Amino acid sequence: EEQRAFADTARAFAASEFAPHAAQWDREAIFPREAIAKAGELGFCGLYAPERIGGLGLPRLDAALVFEEMAAVDPSTTAFITIHNMATWML
């Protein structure tokens, strides 16, 4: 149920925040800082970072479900968020 909740939240977020702008962002090479910040407010920028540093501490499978839902709408922006997650986890 928790995995479905994360996936559902990611799907709804991507539909409302990415879908209306994704084509323009790609066409005009825009880095969507505001949308990424909103993803961060939902915890999507620290999915597998430990809770002790402010992340959600999710396993990779749960994080992949979130990424998959967002990437179905906007793979470019989701790629930025996955890279951010990787860097956050390593730091």
N, C-alpha and C positions, 0 to 999 in steps of 0.2 A: 504493500500500500504506500509505503514511503517513497519507493522508486516511482510509482505512478504519479504521486503528488509532485515530485520534482519534475518529471517529464511534462505533466500537464501545465505546471507553472511556466516552464521554459517555452512550451508551445504557445501559450497565451501571450507571454512576453514578446516573443519573436513576431507574432502576428500583429501586435499593437505597436511595437517600437521599431521593428526592422522592416516589415513588409511594405509599409507606405513609402519608405525612403530608399530601399536597397538598390534599386535600379539607378537612381540619381547618384547615390554614393559611389557606385561603381563607375558610372559614366563620367563623373566629374572628379574622380580620385579623391573623394572626401574621406577623411578619417573621422568616424562618427563618435567623437569624445563623449557627447552627452548620452548617447545610447549605451555606450560601454560603461559609463558611470552608473546609469540606471541598472545595468546588469550587475554591477558591483553591489548596489544597494540590496539586491536579492541574494547576494552571496555567490553569484556566478563567477566572480573573479578570484575566488579563493576556495574552489570546490574541494580540492584534496589537500590543501594546506591544513596543518594541524589546528585544532580549535584553540590551543593555547596562544596562537599568534593571530587569531581572528578569523581563521578559515572555518569551513564546515567539516573538514576531516572525513570527507566521503571516500569510499573506495573508488577505484578507477571505473568500474562498471557503472556505478551511479552517475559519476561525472560524464561518462560517455553518453548516457541516456539524455542528459541535459544538452550536451553538445550536438547530438544527433537531431534533436528537436529544433534547435536554433539554426543549425546548418541547413535544414530542409527549407528554411525561409531565406537565409542570407549566409552562404558559406564564407564570404569574405570577412564579414564582421565577426563571425564565429571563430574564424582562424585567428584573428587578433586576440580574442578572449581565451582561446586554448593556449596560445603562446604566453599570455599573461599568467594563466594558471601554472604553466610549467615553470616560469621564472619565479613566481611567488613561492611555489613549493620548494624550489632549489635554494632560495634565499633563506 
